[in-house]
Amino acid sequence: MNTSEHTLQRWFTAMLFAGMSFLLSSCELITLGGGSLRQRLPDLDQNSAQGVVYLFKTELDSNNVYAALHVLSSDDRPLLAIEKYDMQEEIARMGRMIAGKKITYMKIDTLSEVKHRIKTEFNYTKELTFTTVKIEDAWFIAAIKE
């Protein structure tokens, strides 16, 4: 093998290596398939049935039991102060059970225009069912079952 053939072979190997490096490093530039796999979370507010559940969960994650109590209600009205006081320990216990766990599944059953049942799974292990009601223009959690 003479010098020019050896140089040509080295050049070809270098170009092949450079081309493979480019393809392997740029594979994120070219995507096949569509869309993102991540779902958009609802707003953390009382404007939707799912939103009030996410708001409740967020308040419990930040250990704010008092704020979590504000989204609870009876079937037809927000809770009275004495009712919130009576439920404080139970909601704090629930917060310790689900704190830091992400919501991995949510199924919404519409019972009526103003009442939804939301089956929620936390971290694939803990399951709670929330019954939400719409009072005036805001959604509240009326019942929580394990």
C-alpha positions in Angstrom: 0.0 0.0 0.0 1.5 3.3 -1.0 1.4 6.6 0.8 -1.5 8.1 -1.3 -3.7 5.1 -0.7 -2.9 5.1 3.0 -3.7 8.8 3.2 -7.0 8.3 1.3 -8.0 5.5 3.7 -7.2 7.7 6.7 -9.3 10.5 5.2 -12.2 8.2 4.5 -12.1 6.8 8.0 -12.0 10.3 9.5 -14.9 11.4 7.4 -16.9 8.3 8.3 -16.2 8.9 12.0 -17.2 12.6 11.7 -20.4 11.6 9.9 -21.3 9.0 12.5 -20.6 11.5 15.3 -22.8 14.1 13.7 -25.7 11.6 13.3 -25.4 10.3 16.8 -25.1 13.8 18.4 -28.0 15.3 16.3 -30.6 12.6 16.8 -32.6 14.9 19.0 -32.8 17.4 16.1 -34.9 14.9 14.2 -37.9 13.5 15.9 -40.2 10.9 14.5 -43.7 10.6 15.7 -45.9 13.3 17.1 -46.5 15.4 20.1 -45.5 15.4 23.7 -46.3 12.5 26.0 -46.8 14.9 28.9 -50.3 15.9 29.8 -51.2 19.5 30.6 -52.3 19.8 34.2 -55.4 21.8 34.9 -55.1 25.1 36.7 -54.8 25.0 40.5 -58.0 26.8 41.2 -61.6 26.2 42.0 -62.8 26.8 38.4 -62.9 23.1 37.6 -63.5 19.8 39.4 -60.0 18.5 38.6 -58.5 21.9 39.5 -59.9 21.8 43.0 -58.4 18.3 43.6 -55.0 19.5 42.4 -55.3 22.6 44.6 -56.2 20.5 47.6 -53.2 18.2 46.9 -50.9 21.2 46.4 -51.9 22.7 49.7 -51.4 19.4 51.5 -48.0 19.0 49.8 -46.9 22.4 51.3 -48.3 21.3 54.7 -51.0 24.1 54.6 -53.9 22.2 56.1 -55.7 25.4 56.8 -55.8 26.4 53.1 -56.8 22.8 52.2 -59.8 23.1 54.5 -61.0 26.1 52.5 -61.8 24.0 49.5 -64.0 21.5 51.4 -67.8 21.8 51.7 -70.9 20.0 52.6 -73.2 19.2 49.7 -74.7 22.7 49.4 -72.4 25.2 51.2 -68.8 25.7 52.2 -67.9 24.4 55.6 -68.5 26.5 58.7 -65.5 27.4 60.9 -66.4 24.8 63.5 -66.7 22.1 60.9 -63.2 23.0 59.5 -61.8 22.9 63.1 -63.3 19.4 63.6 -61.8 18.1 60.3 -58.3 19.6 60.8 -56.7 16.5 62.3 -58.2 14.2 59.7 -57.1 16.3 56.8 -53.6 16.6 58.3 -53.4 12.8 58.5 -54.5 12.5 54.9 -51.9 15.1 54.0 -49.2 12.9 55.6 -50.4 9.9 53.5 -50.3 11.6 50.1 -47.7 14.4 50.6 -44.9 14.3 48.0 -46.7 11.6 45.9 -47.6 12.5 42.4 -51.0 11.9 40.9 -50.6 9.0 38.6 -54.2 8.4 37.5 -57.4 10.4 37.5 -60.9 9.3 36.3 -63.8 11.7 36.3 -67.4 10.5 36.5 -70.0 13.3 35.9 -72.9 12.6 38.3 -74.7 15.8 37.4 -73.9 19.3 36.0 -72.7 20.4 39.4 -71.4 17.1 40.9 -68.4 15.0 39.8 -66.7 12.0 41.3 -63.0 11.9 40.8 -61.1 8.6 41.4 -57.5 9.6 42.0 -54.4 7.4 42.3 -51.3 8.6 44.1 -47.9 7.1 43.1 -49.6 4.0 41.8 -50.3 2.9 45.4 -52.8 5.0 47.3 -56.3 5.6 45.9 -58.8 8.3 47.0 -62.2 9.2 45.6 -63.2 12.8 45.7 -66.8 14.0 45.3 -66.8 17.5 44.1 -69.7 20.0 43.9 -70.1 23.3 42.3 -71.5 26.0 44.6 -72.2 29.3 42.9 -69.2 29.7 40.6 -66.6 27.6 42.5 -65.9 23.9 42.9 -65.5 22.4 46.3 -64.7 18.9 47.6 -67.8 17.5 49.4 -66.5 14.0 50.3 -63.2 12.1 50.3 -63.2 8.3 50.5 -60.3 5.9 50.8 
